[in-house]
């Protein structure tokens, strides 16, 4: 399912990843239990980083879906 909200907008690394792999923000909300506003903020280009508990939930969901990702792929030093 494509996240059409991301088309034409600047995105964070996480936002770009979700768009590239046709993963909707709503799917991440559903599978992680995190709020829609948190996931939305994490997909915007601002320097917003999740706390470790939230980051682990996101990474776990993506890894369970077969993606080999970790915290540094989306957040931290550039």
Biopython code that builds the backbone (N, CA, C, O; Angstrom):
import numpy as np
from Bio.PDB.StructureBuilder import StructureBuilder

atoms = [
    (1, "UNK", "N", (0.847, -1.181, 0.000)),
    (1, "UNK", "CA", (0.000, 0.000, 0.000)),
    (1, "UNK", "C", (0.890, 1.242, 0.000)),
    (1, "UNK", "O", (1.758, 1.398, 0.858)),
    (2, "UNK", "N", (0.665, 2.106, -0.958)),
    (2, "UNK", "CA", (1.491, 3.310, -1.066)),
    (2, "UNK", "C", (1.021, 4.396, -0.121)),
    (2, "UNK", "O", (-0.174, 4.565, 0.119)),
    (3, "UNK", "N", (1.992, 5.131, 0.412)),
    (3, "UNK", "CA", (1.697, 6.282, 1.266)),
    (3, "UNK", "C", (1.729, 7.514, 0.376)),
    (3, "UNK", "O", (2.781, 8.129, 0.203)),
    (4, "UNK", "N", (0.600, 7.873, -0.179)),
    (4, "UNK", "CA", (0.530, 8.986, -1.122)),
    (4, "UNK", "C", (0.794, 10.322, -0.467)),
    (4, "UNK", "O", (1.066, 11.301, -1.161)),
    (5, "UNK", "N", (0.722, 10.391, 0.853)),
    (5, "UNK", "CA", (0.982, 11.647, 1.550)),
    (5, "UNK", "C", (2.423, 12.098, 1.389)),
    (5, "UNK", "O", (2.716, 13.279, 1.574)),
    (6, "UNK", "N", (3.319, 11.201, 1.054)),
    (6, "UNK", "CA", (4.722, 11.551, 0.959)),
    (6, "UNK", "C", (5.142, 12.073, -0.403)),
    (6, "UNK", "O", (6.241, 12.611, -0.542)),
    (7, "UNK", "N", (4.295, 11.927, -1.406)),
    (7, "UNK", "CA", (4.680, 12.322, -2.752)),
    (7, "UNK", "C", (4.844, 13.828, -2.850)),
    (7, "UNK", "O", (3.951, 14.588, -2.475)),
    (8, "UNK", "N", (5.991, 14.250, -3.356)),
    (8, "UNK", "CA", (6.244, 15.664, -3.553)),
    (8, "UNK", "C", (6.699, 16.413, -2.321)),
    (8, "UNK", "O", (6.928, 17.621, -2.391)),
    (9, "UNK", "N", (6.836, 15.742, -1.206)),
    (9, "UNK", "CA", (7.260, 16.396, 0.027)),
    (9, "UNK", "C", (8.670, 15.965, 0.383)),
    (9, "UNK", "O", (9.109, 14.870, 0.032)),
    (10, "UNK", "N", (9.372, 16.843, 1.084)),
    (10, "UNK", "CA", (10.681, 16.465, 1.618)),
    (10, "UNK", "C", (10.449, 15.451, 2.723)),
    (10, "UNK", "O", (9.497, 15.573, 3.494)),
    (11, "UNK", "N", (11.310, 14.456, 2.801)),
    (11, "UNK", "CA", (11.114, 13.370, 3.745)),
    (11, "UNK", "C", (12.401, 13.077, 4.502)),
    (11, "UNK", "O", (13.500, 13.353, 4.020)),
    (12, "UNK", "N", (12.249, 12.518, 5.686)),
    (12, "UNK", "CA", (13.390, 12.027, 6.462)),
    (12, "UNK", "C", (13.850, 10.706, 5.841)),
    (12, "UNK", "O", (13.231, 10.205, 4.902)),
    (13, "UNK", "N", (14.925, 10.156, 6.365)),
    (13, "UNK", "CA", (15.384, 8.852, 5.876)),
    (13, "UNK", "C", (14.307, 7.793, 6.070)),
    (13, "UNK", "O", (14.084, 6.960, 5.192)),
    (14, "UNK", "N", (13.639, 7.826, 7.222)),
    (14, "UNK", "CA", (12.556, 6.867, 7.458)),
    (14, "UNK", "C", (11.422, 7.091, 6.463)),
    (14, "UNK", "O", (10.912, 6.133, 5.883)),
    (15, "UNK", "N", (11.026, 8.336, 6.262)),
    (15, "UNK", "CA", (9.958, 8.647, 5.318)),
    (15, "UNK", "C", (10.287, 8.180, 3.908)),
    (15, "UNK", "O", (9.433, 7.614, 3.225)),
    (16, "UNK", "N", (11.515, 8.412, 3.469)),
    (16, "UNK", "CA", (11.946, 7.964, 2.140)),
    (16, "UNK", "C", (11.917, 6.444, 2.045)),
    (16, "UNK", "O", (11.498, 5.889, 1.029)),
    (17, "UNK", "N", (12.365, 5.768, 3.111)),
    (17, "UNK", "CA", (12.368, 4.306, 3.138)),
    (17, "UNK", "C", (10.940, 3.769, 3.009)),
    (17, "UNK", "O", (10.680, 2.864, 2.217)),
    (18, "UNK", "N", (10.030, 4.329, 3.785)),
    (18, "UNK", "CA", (8.643, 3.871, 3.725)),
    (18, "UNK", "C", (8.061, 4.090, 2.332)),
    (18, "UNK", "O", (7.392, 3.205, 1.799)),
    (19, "UNK", "N", (8.306, 5.250, 1.738)),
    (19, "UNK", "CA", (7.816, 5.523, 0.385)),
    (19, "UNK", "C", (8.412, 4.544, -0.621)),
    (19, "UNK", "O", (7.693, 3.987, -1.450)),
    (20, "UNK", "N", (9.719, 4.336, -0.548)),
    (20, "UNK", "CA", (10.417, 3.455, -1.485)),
    (20, "UNK", "C", (9.857, 2.039, -1.451)),
    (20, "UNK", "O", (9.767, 1.373, -2.483)),
    (21, "UNK", "N", (9.484, 1.585, -0.264)),
    (21, "UNK", "CA", (9.002, 0.211, -0.098)),
    (21, "UNK", "C", (7.475, 0.126, -0.007)),
    (21, "UNK", "O", (6.925, -0.908, 0.375)),
    (22, "UNK", "N", (6.802, 1.213, -0.360)),
    (22, "UNK", "CA", (5.330, 1.260, -0.382)),
    (22, "UNK", "C", (4.712, 0.830, 0.946)),
    (22, "UNK", "O", (3.736, 0.082, 0.978)),
    (23, "UNK", "N", (5.297, 1.316, 2.039)),
    (23, "UNK", "CA", (4.781, 1.043, 3.377)),
    (23, "UNK", "C", (4.090, 2.315, 3.863)),
    (23, "UNK", "O", (4.699, 3.384, 3.891)),
    (24, "UNK", "N", (2.839, 2.201, 4.238)),
    (24, "UNK", "CA", (2.115, 3.390, 4.688)),
    (24, "UNK", "C", (2.451, 3.718, 6.137)),
    (24, "UNK", "O", (2.782, 2.840, 6.934)),
    (25, "UNK", "N", (2.359, 4.986, 6.450)),
    (25, "UNK", "CA", (2.541, 5.403, 7.842)),
    (25, "UNK", "C", (1.504, 4.718, 8.719)),
    (25, "UNK", "O", (1.805, 4.320, 9.845)),
    (26, "UNK", "N", (0.287, 4.579, 8.210)),
    (26, "UNK", "CA", (-0.782, 3.947, 8.987)),
    (26, "UNK", "C", (-0.425, 2.504, 9.337)),
    (26, "UNK", "O", (-0.754, 2.035, 10.426)),
    (27, "UNK", "N", (0.238, 1.803, 8.435)),
    (27, "UNK", "CA", (0.656, 0.425, 8.712)),
    (27, "UNK", "C", (1.669, 0.390, 9.857)),
    (27, "UNK", "O", (1.611, -0.495, 10.711)),
    (28, "UNK", "N", (2.590, 1.343, 9.875)),
    (28, "UNK", "CA", (3.571, 1.418, 10.964)),
    (28, "UNK", "C", (2.869, 1.763, 12.275)),
    (28, "UNK", "O", (3.194, 1.197, 13.318)),
    (29, "UNK", "N", (1.913, 2.684, 12.228)),
    (29, "UNK", "CA", (1.128, 3.031, 13.423)),
    (29, "UNK", "C", (0.446, 1.777, 13.965)),
    (29, "UNK", "O", (0.516, 1.486, 15.159)),
    (30, "UNK", "N", (-0.207, 1.045, 13.080)),
    (30, "UNK", "CA", (-0.959, -0.151, 13.470)),
    (30, "UNK", "C", (-0.053, -1.215, 14.089)),
    (30, "UNK", "O", (-0.395, -1.804, 15.115)),
    (31, "UNK", "N", (1.088, -1.459, 13.473)),
    (31, "UNK", "CA", (1.961, -2.551, 13.920)),
    (31, "UNK", "C", (2.821, -2.196, 15.133)),
    (31, "UNK", "O", (3.222, -3.082, 15.887)),
    (32, "UNK", "N", (3.105, -0.908, 15.325)),
    (32, "UNK", "CA", (3.951, -0.513, 16.461)),
    (32, "UNK", "C", (3.149, -0.065, 17.671)),
    (32, "UNK", "O", (3.629, -0.149, 18.802)),
    (33, "UNK", "N", (1.929, 0.410, 17.441)),
    (33, "UNK", "CA", (1.148, 0.972, 18.534)),
    (33, "UNK", "C", (1.539, 2.408, 18.863)),
    (33, "UNK", "O", (1.043, 2.983, 19.832)),
    (34, "UNK", "N", (2.429, 2.986, 18.057)),
    (34, "UNK", "CA", (2.826, 4.382, 18.250)),
    (34, "UNK", "C", (1.753, 5.298, 17.661)),
    (34, "UNK", "O", (0.947, 4.871, 16.834)),
    (35, "UNK", "N", (1.753, 6.543, 18.089)),
    (35, "UNK", "CA", (0.727, 7.472, 17.610)),
    (35, "UNK", "C", (0.989, 7.896, 16.164)),
    (35, "UNK", "O", (2.121, 7.874, 15.681)),
    (36, "UNK", "N", (-0.088, 8.280, 15.499)),
    (36, "UNK", "CA", (0.003, 8.781, 14.131)),
    (36, "UNK", "C", (0.899, 10.015, 14.070)),
    (36, "UNK", "O", (1.682, 10.172, 13.134)),
    (37, "UNK", "N", (0.783, 10.890, 15.070)),
    (37, "UNK", "CA", (1.590, 12.115, 15.064)),
    (37, "UNK", "C", (3.079, 11.805, 15.223)),
    (37, "UNK", "O", (3.915, 12.476, 14.619)),
    (38, "UNK", "N", (3.413, 10.807, 16.017)),
    (38, "UNK", "CA", (4.827, 10.429, 16.176)),
    (38, "UNK", "C", (5.397, 9.925, 14.861)),
    (38, "UNK", "O", (6.471, 10.360, 14.445)),
    (39, "UNK", "N", (4.697, 9.019, 14.205)),
    (39, "UNK", "CA", (5.180, 8.476, 12.933)),
    (39, "UNK", "C", (5.258, 9.585, 11.888)),
    (39, "UNK", "O", (6.214, 9.639, 11.114)),
    (40, "UNK", "N", (4.274, 10.458, 11.856)),
    (40, "UNK", "CA", (4.285, 11.571, 10.913)),
    (40, "UNK", "C", (5.510, 12.462, 11.129)),
    (40, "UNK", "O", (6.188, 12.829, 10.169)),
    (41, "UNK", "N", (5.789, 12.804, 12.368)),
    (41, "UNK", "CA", (6.962, 13.644, 12.679)),
    (41, "UNK", "C", (8.259, 12.950, 12.276)),
    (41, "UNK", "O", (9.190, 13.598, 11.798)),
    (42, "UNK", "N", (8.320, 11.644, 12.467)),
    (42, "UNK", "CA", (9.531, 10.900, 12.118)),
    (42, "UNK", "C", (9.745, 10.818, 10.611)),
    (42, "UNK", "O", (10.858, 10.553, 10.158)),
    (43, "UNK", "N", (8.696, 11.040, 9.835)),
    (43, "UNK", "CA", (8.807, 11.001, 8.377)),
    (43, "UNK", "C", (9.088, 12.370, 7.773)),
    (43, "UNK", "O", (9.328, 12.479, 6.571)),
    (44, "UNK", "N", (9.060, 13.402, 8.584)),
    (44, "UNK", "CA", (9.360, 14.755, 8.122)),
    (44, "UNK", "C", (10.864, 15.003, 8.216)),
    (44, "UNK", "O", (11.552, 14.339, 8.992)),
    (45, "UNK", "N", (11.382, 15.953, 7.431)),
    (45, "UNK", "CA", (12.829, 16.158, 7.364)),
    (45, "UNK", "C", (13.469, 16.821, 8.584)),
    (45, "UNK", "O", (14.694, 16.931, 8.638)),
    (46, "UNK", "N", (12.686, 17.258, 9.551)),
    (46, "UNK", "CA", (13.276, 17.886, 10.728)),
    (46, "UNK", "C", (14.099, 16.867, 11.512)),
    (46, "UNK", "O", (13.948, 15.659, 11.333)),
    (47, "UNK", "N", (14.955, 17.365, 12.369)),
    (47, "UNK", "CA", (15.843, 16.510, 13.156)),
    (47, "UNK", "C", (15.140, 15.958, 14.395)),
    (47, "UNK", "O", (15.592, 16.188, 15.517)),
    (48, "UNK", "N", (14.060, 15.246, 14.206)),
    (48, "UNK", "CA", (13.320, 14.633, 15.308)),
    (48, "UNK", "C", (13.725, 13.171, 15.393)),
    (48, "UNK", "O", (13.629, 12.439, 14.408)),
    (49, "UNK", "N", (14.174, 12.746, 16.557)),
    (49, "UNK", "CA", (14.533, 11.347, 16.764)),
    (49, "UNK", "C", (13.613, 10.747, 17.817)),
    (49, "UNK", "O", (13.269, 11.406, 18.798)),
    (50, "UNK", "N", (13.218, 9.497, 17.611)),
    (50, "UNK", "CA", (12.368, 8.844, 18.600)),
    (50, "UNK", "C", (13.179, 8.453, 19.826)),
    (50, "UNK", "O", (14.408, 8.390, 19.778)),
    (51, "UNK", "N", (12.472, 8.190, 20.935)),
    (51, "UNK", "CA", (13.192, 7.618, 22.065)),
    (51, "UNK", "C", (13.541, 6.174, 21.698)),
    (51, "UNK", "O", (13.013, 5.637, 20.725)),
    (52, "UNK", "N", (14.414, 5.556, 22.463)),
    (52, "UNK", "CA", (14.908, 4.231, 22.105)),
    (52, "UNK", "C", (13.783, 3.192, 22.056)),
    (52, "UNK", "O", (13.795, 2.311, 21.197)),
    (53, "UNK", "N", (12.827, 3.289, 22.955)),
    (53, "UNK", "CA", (11.715, 2.331, 22.978)),
    (53, "UNK", "C", (10.906, 2.402, 21.680)),
    (53, "UNK", "O", (10.567, 1.373, 21.096)),
    (54, "UNK", "N", (10.601, 3.612, 21.239)),
    (54, "UNK", "CA", (9.844, 3.791, 19.996)),
    (54, "UNK", "C", (10.656, 3.341, 18.789)),
    (54, "UNK", "O", (10.132, 2.679, 17.893)),
    (55, "UNK", "N", (11.931, 3.698, 18.768)),
    (55, "UNK", "CA", (12.800, 3.298, 17.658)),
    (55, "UNK", "C", (12.867, 1.779, 17.552)),
    (55, "UNK", "O", (12.804, 1.227, 16.454)),
    (56, "UNK", "N", (12.994, 1.109, 18.688)),
    (56, "UNK", "CA", (13.063, -0.357, 18.682)),
    (56, "UNK", "C", (11.786, -0.969, 18.115)),
    (56, "UNK", "O", (11.843, -1.972, 17.403)),
    (57, "UNK", "N", (10.642, -0.376, 18.423)),
    (57, "UNK", "CA", (9.376, -0.879, 17.889)),
    (57, "UNK", "C", (9.348, -0.762, 16.367)),
    (57, "UNK", "O", (8.948, -1.696, 15.672)),
    (58, "UNK", "N", (9.776, 0.387, 15.858)),
    (58, "UNK", "CA", (9.781, 0.605, 14.407)),
    (58, "UNK", "C", (10.750, -0.354, 13.729)),
    (58, "UNK", "O", (10.400, -0.997, 12.739)),
    (59, "UNK", "N", (11.957, -0.450, 14.254)),
    (59, "UNK", "CA", (12.968, -1.337, 13.671)),
    (59, "UNK", "C", (12.486, -2.784, 13.705)),
    (59, "UNK", "O", (12.648, -3.513, 12.726)),
    (60, "UNK", "N", (11.901, -3.203, 14.816)),
    (60, "UNK", "CA", (11.408, -4.578, 14.948)),
    (60, "UNK", "C", (10.353, -4.890, 13.886)),
    (60, "UNK", "O", (10.396, -5.947, 13.256)),
    (61, "UNK", "N", (9.409, -3.975, 13.691)),
    (61, "UNK", "CA", (8.361, -4.176, 12.687)),
    (61, "UNK", "C", (8.973, -4.298, 11.292)),
    (61, "UNK", "O", (8.582, -5.172, 10.518)),
    (62, "UNK", "N", (9.919, -3.435, 10.973)),
    (62, "UNK", "CA", (10.548, -3.488, 9.649)),
    (62, "UNK", "C", (11.375, -4.754, 9.482)),
    (62, "UNK", "O", (11.371, -5.352, 8.406)),
    (63, "UNK", "N", (12.083, -5.173, 10.525)),
    (63, "UNK", "CA", (12.865, -6.406, 10.456)),
    (63, "UNK", "C", (11.955, -7.622, 10.305)),
    (63, "UNK", "O", (12.265, -8.539, 9.545)),
    (64, "UNK", "N", (10.839, -7.634, 11.021)),
    (64, "UNK", "CA", (9.885, -8.745, 10.899)),
    (64, "UNK", "C", (9.289, -8.824, 9.499)),
    (64, "UNK", "O", (8.867, -9.892, 9.056)),
    (65, "UNK", "N", (9.257, -7.689, 8.804)),
    (65, "UNK", "CA", (8.764, -7.652, 7.426)),
    (65, "UNK", "C", (9.856, -8.042, 6.428)),
    (65, "UNK", "O", (9.617, -8.065, 5.221)),
    (66, "UNK", "N", (11.054, -8.348, 6.932)),
    (66, "UNK", "CA", (12.129, -8.825, 6.070)),
    (66, "UNK", "C", (13.179, -7.803, 5.679)),
    (66, "UNK", "O", (14.062, -8.108, 4.877)),
    (67, "UNK", "N", (13.104, -6.601, 6.224)),
    (67, "UNK", "CA", (14.083, -5.567, 5.898)),
    (67, "UNK", "C", (15.235, -5.609, 6.893)),
    (67, "UNK", "O", (15.019, -5.712, 8.100)),
    (68, "UNK", "N", (16.445, -5.530, 6.388)),
    (68, "UNK", "CA", (17.629, -5.517, 7.244)),
    (68, "UNK", "C", (17.990, -4.068, 7.539)),
    (68, "UNK", "O", (18.779, -3.451, 6.822)),
    (69, "UNK", "N", (17.405, -3.539, 8.599)),
    (69, "UNK", "CA", (17.608, -2.143, 8.975)),
    (69, "UNK", "C", (17.982, -2.057, 10.444)),
    (69, "UNK", "O", (17.730, -2.977, 11.222)),
    (70, "UNK", "N", (18.593, -0.927, 10.809)),
    (70, "UNK", "CA", (18.905, -0.662, 12.213)),
    (70, "UNK", "C", (18.749, 0.838, 12.477)),
    (70, "UNK", "O", (18.471, 1.611, 11.561)),
    (71, "UNK", "N", (18.928, 1.233, 13.717)),
    (71, "UNK", "CA", (18.732, 2.618, 14.147)),
    (71, "UNK", "C", (19.521, 3.598, 13.282)),
    (71, "UNK", "O", (18.987, 4.623, 12.858)),
    (72, "UNK", "N", (20.775, 3.290, 13.022)),
    (72, "UNK", "CA", (21.650, 4.206, 12.285)),
    (72, "UNK", "C", (21.208, 4.430, 10.840)),
    (72, "UNK", "O", (21.610, 5.412, 10.215)),
    (73, "UNK", "N", (20.389, 3.531, 10.309)),
    (73, "UNK", "CA", (19.887, 3.723, 8.946)),
    (73, "UNK", "C", (18.952, 4.928, 8.850)),
    (73, "UNK", "O", (18.804, 5.518, 7.780)),
    (74, "UNK", "N", (18.327, 5.289, 9.963)),
    (74, "UNK", "CA", (17.331, 6.354, 9.946)),
    (74, "UNK", "C", (17.667, 7.555, 10.820)),
    (74, "UNK", "O", (17.284, 8.681, 10.503)),
    (75, "UNK", "N", (18.377, 7.323, 11.914)),
    (75, "UNK", "CA", (18.638, 8.396, 12.877)),
    (75, "UNK", "C", (20.091, 8.375, 13.320)),
    (75, "UNK", "O", (20.793, 7.378, 13.152)),
    (76, "UNK", "N", (20.527, 9.479, 13.885)),
    (76, "UNK", "CA", (21.889, 9.558, 14.397)),
    (76, "UNK", "C", (22.765, 10.425, 13.518)),
    (76, "UNK", "O", (22.272, 11.209, 12.706)),
    (77, "UNK", "N", (24.039, 10.282, 13.682)),
    (77, "UNK", "CA", (25.024, 11.098, 12.974)),
    (77, "UNK", "C", (24.953, 10.836, 11.482)),
    (77, "UNK", "O", (24.868, 9.691, 11.038)),
    (78, "UNK", "N", (24.990, 11.917, 10.716)),
    (78, "UNK", "CA", (24.964, 11.814, 9.248)),
    (78, "UNK", "C", (26.358, 11.762, 8.698)),
    (78, "UNK", "O", (26.541, 11.674, 7.484)),
]
sb = StructureBuilder()
sb.init_structure("model")
sb.init_model(0)
sb.init_chain("A")
sb.init_seg("    ")
for serial, (resi, resn, name, xyz) in enumerate(atoms, 1):
    if name == "N":
        sb.init_residue(resn, " ", resi, " ")
    sb.init_atom(name, np.array(xyz, "f"), 0.0, 1.0, " ", f" {name:<3s}", serial, name[0])
structure = sb.get_structure()
